[in-house]
Amino acid sequence: MKPSPFIERVRSELRTRHYSLRTEKTYLYWIRHFILFNDKRHPEVLGNAEIEGFLSYLAVYRKVSAATQNQALCAIVFLYRYIIEREIEDLQYGFAKRPKNVPTVLAPAEISAILNQLRGKYWLITALLYGCGFRIHEALSLRIKDIDLQNKSIYIFRGKGAKDRYTLLPAALISPIQQQMAVAQQIHQTDLAEGYGSTSIARPCTENMVSR
C-alpha cells in the first residue's frame, strides 16, 4: 500500500530535522492513529477537542502507560508545529507524570543463570547487554568496525539521544566476538559468491551474525 503524500511529508520533515529512525516510526504511528481516530479527517480541520478526545481515549480505553501517552502527545505537537504550522494552545491535557520506580538490578548469580540457558548469538547479545551496558538497539546494530579488540573497547554509533560513545569490552567476550566475526565473514563471502552482499563488511554485525 502506497503511503499518503501527507504522511510522506511528515516523514520528510522528521528526516530533515534529523530525528532518529525509532522516533520517526513512533511519530508516524501515532499521527496515523490520530487521523484514523478522527474518521480520516485532515488535521488542519481538527482542533483541541479532537486532540483531547484522542488522548483521553488512549488513557481511559487503551490504558496506555504515561510514557506512551507522552509519545502520542509529542507526535501530535510535532505534526501541528512543523506540518500544519500552528501551535497547540490551551490544551486541557498535559504531559503525564511517569512513576519513579527503583530499577531492578540482577545479582551476578542471576545473570549467570540466565546466560547458562542461552546459546550462540542469543548468548552473545545478552552478554553484551550485561557486560557492556548496551541498550537492546545498540547491541543489534553493532558493527564489526566499531569493535576494537586490541584496546578492548567498543564504539557505539548513534546511541540514545543520537550520541556516540565508547564502552569497555570485557575480556571474556573477546573470543565469542571473534567467533561471530568469523561467521559474519563467511556469510559475507557466500553472499559475494552468489552475486549479493557487495556492500562493505562494516555494515551492522548483527545483520550478518544474527539474521541467519
Protein Blocks (a to p, Z undefined) as FASTA:
>chain_A
ZZdfklmmmmmmmmmnopafklmmmmmmmmmmmmmmnoopafklpcfklmmmmmmmmmmm
nopafklmmmmmmmmmmmmmmmnopacehiabdcddddddddddddfklmmmmmmmpghj
llmmmmmmmmnopafklmmmpcfklpcfknopaddehiehhiacdddddfklmmmmmmmm
mmmmmmmmmmmmnopakacfkbcfklmmmmZZ
